[in-house]
Amino acid sequence: MGKYDIVKRARQTSRVSAADVIEQLCSATMEMHGDRLSGEDHAIIGGVGLMEETPITFIGIQKGKSTKENIQRNFGSVRPHGYRKAIRLMEQAEKFNRPVLTLINTAGADATPESEEAGIGTAIAECLLTMSRLTVPTLAIVLGEGGSGGAIALALADQVWMLENSTYSILSPEGFASILWKDAKLAPEAAENMNLTSQDLYRLSVIEKIIPETIDEKDLSNEAILNILVKEIKQTFGEMQKETVEDRLVKRKDRFKQFQ
């Protein structure tokens, strides 16, 4: 399978979504809305869930399963108030000592003039700063597309994982081809040079784990993928909570220092 084929799979609306993971992982949830400043962003779903006996904070970028839902959720492109909602939830998690799970699927943050005027760059930067200061366990998982700053804003975590057929990159192959060769139709060639697949990024130590979507080249069902993913999430949060805060923060700092 070529890398652009993986890009196309990462964009499929039938993929496991943030809402799917939260429903499978948590026995009870309470979603929270708004940034307490300018409004609600339906591209971000966030709140508190009960993972077995452990309360966690979840923050997920949610695309739609249909055209109507995609329009409602802005195709997973988060606006400034969406990132401010994420910041509010992270700060609340820190206050009440809850682990934070972020679930990522976006081609990139909303790049409209309205979002630029409302401070999308500042909102992303503040989200990164807030996440870097958390002392609670944090885990980020790329479920589909992990595009540009819109994805990075929620990925400054103790560990970053990817589903097997997801992507994580500074921009789309179409954008890469447009900038480099002035032709978006060369996106397949661009994808081959971008190191954007889960295998590429695991090899480069950008991520810690790949969640399989196939076994013996046969596609797993969403239910099977969710079962694997939920088991891994529970196990990893359990291991993180046994570590001291100091040890975990040193590991997180060292993790990101290697990319300087």
C-alpha positions in Angstrom: 0.0 0.0 0.0 1.4 3.4 -1.0 1.6 6.2 1.5 -1.1 8.2 -0.3 -3.4 5.2 0.0 -2.9 5.5 3.8 -3.7 9.2 3.6 -7.0 8.3 1.9 -7.8 5.7 4.5 -7.0 8.2 7.3 -9.7 10.5 5.8 -12.5 7.9 5.6 -15.6 8.9 7.6 -16.2 5.3 8.6 -13.1 5.2 10.8 -13.1 4.9 14.6 -14.0 8.3 15.9 -13.3 10.1 19.2 -17.0 9.6 20.2 -16.6 5.9 19.5 -13.6 5.6 21.8 -15.2 7.6 24.6 -18.3 5.5 24.5 -16.4 2.2 24.6 -13.9 3.4 27.2 -16.2 5.1 29.7 -19.1 3.6 31.6 -20.5 7.1 32.2 -19.7 10.5 30.7 -20.6 14.2 31.2 -19.9 16.3 28.2 -19.1 20.0 28.8 -19.6 22.8 26.4 -18.3 26.3 25.6 -15.1 28.2 26.4 -16.8 30.7 28.8 -15.8 33.5 26.5 -17.2 33.3 23.0 -19.2 30.1 22.4 -19.3 26.4 21.7 -17.2 24.6 19.0 -18.8 21.3 17.9 -15.5 20.1 16.4 -14.3 19.4 19.9 -16.1 17.0 22.3 -14.8 17.1 25.8 -15.8 16.4 29.4 -15.4 13.9 32.2 -15.8 10.1 31.9 -15.6 7.2 34.3 -13.0 4.7 33.1 -13.8 1.7 35.4 -13.3 3.4 38.8 -11.1 6.2 37.5 -12.5 9.6 36.5 -10.7 10.9 33.4 -10.9 14.1 31.2 -11.4 13.4 27.5 -10.9 15.9 24.7 -11.5 14.7 21.2 -11.6 16.3 17.7 -14.8 14.9 16.1 -15.5 14.7 12.4 -18.9 13.9 11.1 -20.1 10.6 9.8 -22.4 12.3 7.3 -22.3 15.5 5.3 -24.8 17.2 7.6 -22.8 16.2 10.7 -19.5 17.2 9.0 -20.9 20.7 8.4 -22.0 20.9 12.0 -18.6 19.9 13.2 -16.7 22.0 10.6 -15.1 18.9 9.2 -13.0 18.5 12.3 -11.3 21.9 11.9 -11.3 23.5 15.3 -11.9 27.2 15.9 -10.2 29.3 18.6 -13.0 28.8 21.1 -12.6 25.0 20.6 -9.0 25.1 21.8 -10.0 27.5 24.6 -12.6 24.8 25.6 -9.8 22.2 25.6 -7.7 24.5 27.8 -10.6 24.9 30.3 -11.0 21.1 30.5 -7.2 20.6 30.9 -7.1 23.1 33.8 -10.0 21.5 35.4 -8.3 18.0 35.1 -5.2 19.4 36.8 -7.3 20.9 39.6 -9.1 17.6 40.3 -6.1 15.3 39.5 -7.7 13.5 36.5 -5.7 11.9 33.7 -6.2 13.6 30.3 -7.0 11.7 27.1 -6.9 13.6 23.8 -8.2 12.0 20.5 -7.1 13.7 17.3 -8.6 13.6 13.8 -8.2 16.8 11.9 -6.8 18.1 8.6 -5.8 21.2 10.5 -7.2 24.0 12.6 -9.9 26.3 11.0 -8.0 28.7 8.8 -10.8 31.1 7.9 -10.4 34.9 8.2 -12.8 34.8 11.1 -10.6 32.4 13.1 -7.5 34.4 12.3 -9.2 37.5 13.6 -10.3 35.6 16.7 -6.7 34.5 17.4 -6.4 30.9 16.3 -2.6 31.0 16.5 -2.7 32.3 20.0 -5.3 29.7 21.0 -3.1 26.9 19.7 -0.1 28.2 21.4 -1.9 28.6 24.8 -3.3 25.0 24.4 0.3 23.7 23.9 1.5 25.8 26.9 -1.3 24.5 29.1 -0.7 20.9 28.2 3.0 21.2 28.8 2.3 22.4 32.3 0.0 19.5 33.3 1.3 17.2 36.1 -1.5 14.6 35.6 -1.0 11.7 33.2 -1.6 12.6 29.5 -2.1 10.4 26.5 -2.7 11.6 22.9 -3.9 9.3 20.1 -4.2 10.1 16.4 -7.2 8.3 15.1 -7.3 9.6 11.5 -5.6 12.7 10.2 -3.2 14.5 12.4 -2.7 17.7 10.5 -0.5 20.7 11.4 -0.9 22.8 14.5 -4.5 21.8 14.8 -3.3 18.3 15.8 -0.1 19.3 17.6 -2.2 21.5 20.0 -3.6 18.4 21.6 -0.5 16.2 21.3 2.0 17.5 23.8 1.4 14.4 26.0 3.4 11.9 28.0 2.8 9.4 25.2 1.5 9.9 21.6 0.0 6.9 19.7 -1.4 6.4 16.2 -3.8 4.0 14.6 -2.1 2.0 11.9 -3.7 3.8 9.0 -3.6 7.3 10.4 -1.3 10.1 9.4 0.5 12.9 11.4 2.3 15.7 9.5 2.9 19.4 9.3 0.4 19.8 6.4 -1.5 17.8 3.9 0.3 16.1 0.9 -1.8 18.4 -1.3 -0.5 21.5 0.5 3.1 20.1 0.4 2.8 19.6 -3.3 1.3 23.0 -3.9 4.1 24.7 -2.1 7.0 22.6 -3.4 5.9 21.9 -7.0 2.9 24.3 -7.5 0.7 21.4 -8.3 -1.7 19.8 -5.8 -2.1 16.8 -8.1 1.4 15.6 -7.2 0.1 14.8 -3.6 0.8 11.1 -4.0 4.5 11.9 -4.7 4.6 14.3 -1.8 3.1 11.7 0.6 6.0 9.4 -0.3 8.5 12.0 0.9 6.8 13.3 4.1 7.3 10.6 6.7 3.6 10.9 7.7 2.6 7.3 8.4 2.5 5.6 11.7 5.4 3.3 10.7 7.5 6.3 9.7 6.9 8.2 12.9 7.4 5.1 15.1 10.7 4.6 13.4 11.6 8.2 14.1 10.5 7.9 17.8 7.9 10.6 17.3 5.2 8.2 18.6 5.4 5.4 21.2 2.8 3.0 19.9 0.9 1.9 16.8 -2.6 0.4 17.3 -3.2 -2.3 14.6 -6.0 -2.0 12.1 -5.1 -5.1 10.2 -4.0 -8.6 11.0 -2.4 -10.7 8.3 -3.3 -7.9 5.9 -7.0 -8.3 6.7 -8.9 -5.2 8.0 -10.1 -5.4 11.5 -13.6 -4.2 12.3 -14.1 -1.0 14.2 -15.3 -3.0 17.2 -12.1 -5.1 17.2 -9.9 -1.9 16.9 -11.8 -0.3 19.8 -11.4 -3.4 22.0 -7.6 -3.3 21.4 -7.4 0.5 21.9 -9.5 0.6 25.1 -7.4 -2.2 26.7 -4.2 -0.4 25.8 -5.5 2.9 27.2 -6.6 1.4 30.5 -3.3 -0.4 30.9 -1.2 2.6 30.1 -3.0 5.0 32.4 -2.7 2.4 35.1 1.0 2.3 34.6 1.3 6.1 34.5 -0.5 6.6 37.7 2.0 4.3 39.5 4.8 6.7 38.5 5.8 9.7 40.6 4.9 13.0 39.1 8.5 14.0 39.0 9.6 10.9 37.0 6.7 11.4 34.6 7.5 15.1 34.0 11.2 14.3 33.4 10.2 11.6 30.8 7.9 14.1 29.1 10.5 16.8 29.0 13.1 14.4 27.7 10.6 13.1 25.1 10.2 16.5 23.5 13.8 17.7 24.0 15.0 15.1 21.4 13.2 17.0 18.7 15.1 20.3 19.3 
